[in-house]
C-alpha cells in the first residue's frame, strides 16, 4: 500500500465550495441541507488528507505515465468529531485494489 499525505490550502477549499454552490444552484443547495453544513469550518487552517493506492498499481501507473482514471472519494461519517481514516485504511486500500483506483481520504489527527 502506498499512502501520500497532502494538504489542501484554504484558498482551494473556498474555490471548490464556490464552484459546488454555483453548480448546485439555490435549489440544489437546499436539497443537500444548506450551504454551510458540508463546508470546512476551520478558518485559516489547512485540510489534511491522503491518497491511498496499491503500490503495484502506483508503480504500473508511473511506469506507463498514464494518469489514474479512477478515484474513490472517502467521506468519513461522524462529522470528523472523532475517529479517523487510520481505522479504515486497510478497508480503503482493499477498495483501491479491487477498483484499480486511488482513494482520496480526509483524516483527523490529534
VOPA-375088 format. One record per residue (C-alpha): residue in three letters; residue number from 1; x, y, z. Coordinates in Angstrom, 3 decimals, decimal comma, padded with zeros to 6 digits. Each point is the difference from the previous one (the first is absolute). Layout:
<sites>
<site><residuo>ala</residuo><num>NUM</num><u>X</u><v>Y</v><w>Z</w></site>
...
</sites>
This chain:
<sites>
<site><residuo>unk</residuo><num>1</num><u>000,000</u><v>000,000</v><w>000,000</w></site>
<site><residuo>unk</residuo><num>2</num><u>001,196</u><v>003,495</v><w>-000,795</w></site>
<site><residuo>unk</residuo><num>3</num><u>-001,222</u><v>002,962</v><w>002,071</w></site>
<site><residuo>unk</residuo><num>4</num><u>000,826</u><v>003,574</v><w>-000,948</w></site>
<site><residuo>unk</residuo><num>5</num><u>-001,016</u><v>002,742</v><w>002,422</w></site>
<site><residuo>unk</residuo><num>6</num><u>-001,224</u><v>003,248</v><w>-001,555</w></site>
<site><residuo>unk</residuo><num>7</num><u>-001,065</u><v>003,411</v><w>001,244</w></site>
<site><residuo>unk</residuo><num>8</num><u>-002,740</u><v>002,020</v><w>-001,665</w></site>
<site><residuo>unk</residuo><num>9</num><u>000,262</u><v>003,746</v><w>000,516</w></site>
<site><residuo>unk</residuo><num>10</num><u>-002,857</u><v>002,185</v><w>001,168</w></site>
<site><residuo>unk</residuo><num>11</num><u>-000,060</u><v>001,748</v><w>-003,399</w></site>
<site><residuo>unk</residuo><num>12</num><u>-000,607</u><v>-003,309</v><w>-001,801</w></site>
<site><residuo>unk</residuo><num>13</num><u>-002,692</u><v>-001,002</v><w>002,486</w></site>
<site><residuo>unk</residuo><num>14</num><u>-001,840</u><v>003,313</v><w>-000,465</w></site>
<site><residuo>unk</residuo><num>15</num><u>000,335</u><v>-000,225</v><w>-003,791</w></site>
<site><residuo>unk</residuo><num>16</num><u>-001,450</u><v>-003,538</v><w>000,008</w></site>
<site><residuo>unk</residuo><num>17</num><u>-002,910</u><v>001,094</v><w>002,224</w></site>
<site><residuo>unk</residuo><num>18</num><u>-000,828</u><v>002,890</v><w>-002,333</w></site>
<site><residuo>unk</residuo><num>19</num><u>000,049</u><v>-002,290</v><w>-003,046</w></site>
<site><residuo>unk</residuo><num>20</num><u>-002,223</u><v>-002,569</v><w>001,706</w></site>
<site><residuo>unk</residuo><num>21</num><u>-002,480</u><v>002,677</v><w>001,026</w></site>
<site><residuo>unk</residuo><num>22</num><u>-000,140</u><v>001,399</v><w>-003,537</w></site>
<site><residuo>unk</residuo><num>23</num><u>-000,468</u><v>-003,502</v><w>-001,420</w></site>
<site><residuo>unk</residuo><num>24</num><u>-002,717</u><v>-000,995</v><w>002,485</w></site>
<site><residuo>unk</residuo><num>25</num><u>-001,881</u><v>003,286</v><w>-000,120</w></site>
<site><residuo>unk</residuo><num>26</num><u>-002,360</u><v>001,213</v><w>002,714</w></site>
<site><residuo>unk</residuo><num>27</num><u>-002,381</u><v>-002,983</v><w>-000,238</w></site>
<site><residuo>unk</residuo><num>28</num><u>002,827</u><v>-002,538</v><w>-000,056</w></site>
<site><residuo>unk</residuo><num>29</num><u>001,657</u><v>001,536</v><w>003,047</w></site>
<site><residuo>unk</residuo><num>30</num><u>-003,313</u><v>-000,102</v><w>001,875</w></site>
<site><residuo>unk</residuo><num>31</num><u>-000,423</u><v>-003,648</v><w>-000,967</w></site>
<site><residuo>unk</residuo><num>32</num><u>003,370</u><v>-001,035</v><w>001,499</w></site>
<site><residuo>unk</residuo><num>33</num><u>-000,745</u><v>001,753</v><w>003,287</w></site>
<site><residuo>unk</residuo><num>34</num><u>001,183</u><v>003,561</v><w>-000,521</w></site>
<site><residuo>unk</residuo><num>35</num><u>003,296</u><v>001,551</v><w>-000,949</w></site>
<site><residuo>unk</residuo><num>36</num><u>001,844</u><v>-000,085</v><w>003,307</w></site>
<site><residuo>unk</residuo><num>37</num><u>-000,291</u><v>-003,513</v><w>001,449</w></site>
<site><residuo>unk</residuo><num>38</num><u>002,391</u><v>-001,664</v><w>-002,477</w></site>
<site><residuo>unk</residuo><num>39</num><u>002,618</u><v>002,735</v><w>-000,203</w></site>
<site><residuo>unk</residuo><num>40</num><u>003,360</u><v>000,049</v><w>001,752</w></site>
<site><residuo>unk</residuo><num>41</num><u>-000,502</u><v>002,200</v><w>003,045</w></site>
<site><residuo>unk</residuo><num>42</num><u>003,455</u><v>000,461</v><w>001,439</w></site>
<site><residuo>unk</residuo><num>43</num><u>000,819</u><v>003,391</v><w>-001,429</w></site>
<site><residuo>unk</residuo><num>44</num><u>003,676</u><v>000,567</v><w>-000,632</w></site>
<site><residuo>unk</residuo><num>45</num><u>000,874</u><v>-003,677</v><w>000,305</w></site>
<site><residuo>unk</residuo><num>46</num><u>000,907</u><v>-002,444</v><w>-002,713</w></site>
<site><residuo>unk</residuo><num>47</num><u>-001,844</u><v>-003,216</v><w>-000,753</w></site>
<site><residuo>unk</residuo><num>48</num><u>002,102</u><v>-003,132</v><w>000,497</w></site>
<site><residuo>unk</residuo><num>49</num><u>-000,677</u><v>-003,041</v><w>-002,147</w></site>
<site><residuo>unk</residuo><num>50</num><u>001,764</u><v>-002,897</v><w>-001,656</w></site>
<site><residuo>unk</residuo><num>51</num><u>000,095</u><v>-001,958</v><w>-003,215</w></site>
<site><residuo>unk</residuo><num>52</num><u>-000,126</u><v>-003,765</v><w>000,486</w></site>
<site><residuo>unk</residuo><num>53</num><u>000,737</u><v>-002,485</v><w>-002,760</w></site>
<site><residuo>unk</residuo><num>54</num><u>001,582</u><v>-003,367</v><w>-000,502</w></site>
<site><residuo>unk</residuo><num>55</num><u>003,751</u><v>000,281</v><w>-000,489</w></site>
<site><residuo>unk</residuo><num>56</num><u>-000,105</u><v>-002,311</v><w>-003,059</w></site>
<site><residuo>unk</residuo><num>57</num><u>-002,675</u><v>002,183</v><w>-001,634</w></site>
<site><residuo>unk</residuo><num>58</num><u>002,001</u><v>003,137</v><w>000,811</w></site>
<site><residuo>unk</residuo><num>59</num><u>003,184</u><v>-001,485</v><w>-001,477</w></site>
<site><residuo>unk</residuo><num>60</num><u>-001,841</u><v>-001,162</v><w>-003,126</w></site>
<site><residuo>unk</residuo><num>61</num><u>-001,588</u><v>003,433</v><w>-000,451</w></site>
<site><residuo>unk</residuo><num>62</num><u>003,332</u><v>001,772</v><w>000,399</w></site>
<site><residuo>unk</residuo><num>63</num><u>001,714</u><v>-002,388</v><w>-002,409</w></site>
<site><residuo>unk</residuo><num>64</num><u>-002,675</u><v>000,460</v><w>-002,682</w></site>
<site><residuo>unk</residuo><num>65</num><u>-000,285</u><v>003,756</v><w>000,716</w></site>
<site><residuo>unk</residuo><num>66</num><u>-003,769</u><v>-000,363</v><w>-000,203</w></site>
<site><residuo>unk</residuo><num>67</num><u>-002,113</u><v>002,000</v><w>002,457</w></site>
<site><residuo>unk</residuo><num>68</num><u>-002,223</u><v>-001,886</v><w>002,410</w></site>
<site><residuo>unk</residuo><num>69</num><u>-003,443</u><v>-000,252</v><w>-001,550</w></site>
<site><residuo>unk</residuo><num>70</num><u>-001,895</u><v>-000,931</v><w>003,165</w></site>
<site><residuo>unk</residuo><num>71</num><u>-000,199</u><v>001,828</v><w>003,291</w></site>
<site><residuo>unk</residuo><num>72</num><u>-002,056</u><v>-000,920</v><w>003,035</w></site>
<site><residuo>unk</residuo><num>73</num><u>-000,815</u><v>002,920</v><w>002,299</w></site>
<site><residuo>unk</residuo><num>74</num><u>-000,287</u><v>-001,217</v><w>003,588</w></site>
<site><residuo>unk</residuo><num>75</num><u>-002,194</u><v>002,076</v><w>002,279</w></site>
<site><residuo>unk</residuo><num>76</num><u>000,233</u><v>-001,038</v><w>003,640</w></site>
<site><residuo>unk</residuo><num>77</num><u>-003,237</u><v>000,229</v><w>002,005</w></site>
<site><residuo>unk</residuo><num>78</num><u>-000,235</u><v>001,406</v><w>003,498</w></site>
<site><residuo>unk</residuo><num>79</num><u>000,535</u><v>003,594</v><w>-001,137</w></site>
<site><residuo>unk</residuo><num>80</num><u>003,751</u><v>-000,496</v><w>000,541</w></site>
<site><residuo>unk</residuo><num>81</num><u>-000,565</u><v>000,514</v><w>003,690</w></site>
<site><residuo>unk</residuo><num>82</num><u>001,603</u><v>-003,320</v><w>000,831</w></site>
<site><residuo>unk</residuo><num>83</num><u>001,665</u><v>-002,877</v><w>-001,802</w></site>
<site><residuo>unk</residuo><num>84</num><u>002,253</u><v>000,152</v><w>-002,997</w></site>
<site><residuo>unk</residuo><num>85</num><u>000,943</u><v>-001,687</v><w>-003,214</w></site>
<site><residuo>unk</residuo><num>86</num><u>002,632</u><v>-001,946</v><w>001,999</w></site>
<site><residuo>unk</residuo><num>87</num><u>-002,661</u><v>-002,490</v><w>001,033</w></site>
<site><residuo>unk</residuo><num>88</num><u>-001,247</u><v>-000,382</v><w>-003,570</w></site>
<site><residuo>unk</residuo><num>89</num><u>003,247</u><v>000,061</v><w>-002,005</w></site>
<site><residuo>unk</residuo><num>90</num><u>000,150</u><v>-003,780</v><w>-000,472</w></site>
<site><residuo>unk</residuo><num>91</num><u>-003,551</u><v>-000,068</v><w>-001,351</w></site>
<site><residuo>unk</residuo><num>92</num><u>000,735</u><v>002,992</v><w>-002,242</w></site>
<site><residuo>unk</residuo><num>93</num><u>003,089</u><v>-001,614</v><w>-001,486</w></site>
<site><residuo>unk</residuo><num>94</num><u>-002,057</u><v>-003,107</v><w>-000,753</w></site>
<site><residuo>unk</residuo><num>95</num><u>-002,532</u><v>002,170</v><w>-001,854</w></site>
<site><residuo>unk</residuo><num>96</num><u>002,869</u><v>001,647</v><w>-001,873</w></site>
<site><residuo>unk</residuo><num>97</num><u>001,329</u><v>-003,406</v><w>-001,026</w></site>
<site><residuo>unk</residuo><num>98</num><u>-003,385</u><v>-001,325</v><w>-001,165</w></site>
<site><residuo>unk</residuo><num>99</num><u>-000,785</u><v>003,184</v><w>-001,917</w></site>
<site><residuo>unk</residuo><num>100</num><u>003,565</u><v>000,542</v><w>-001,278</w></site>
<site><residuo>unk</residuo><num>101</num><u>-000,497</u><v>003,506</v><w>001,345</w></site>
<site><residuo>unk</residuo><num>102</num><u>001,480</u><v>002,543</v><w>002,334</w></site>
<site><residuo>unk</residuo><num>103</num><u>-001,919</u><v>000,921</v><w>003,154</w></site>
<site><residuo>unk</residuo><num>104</num><u>-000,068</u><v>003,600</v><w>001,214</w></site>
<site><residuo>unk</residuo><num>105</num><u>-000,749</u><v>000,051</v><w>003,729</w></site>
<site><residuo>unk</residuo><num>106</num><u>-000,191</u><v>002,850</v><w>002,482</w></site>
<site><residuo>unk</residuo><num>107</num><u>001,341</u><v>-000,901</v><w>003,407</w></site>
<site><residuo>unk</residuo><num>108</num><u>000,004</u><v>001,252</v><w>003,565</w></site>
<site><residuo>unk</residuo><num>109</num><u>003,216</u><v>000,102</v><w>001,960</w></site>
<site><residuo>unk</residuo><num>110</num><u>000,192</u><v>001,032</v><w>003,631</w></site>
</sites>
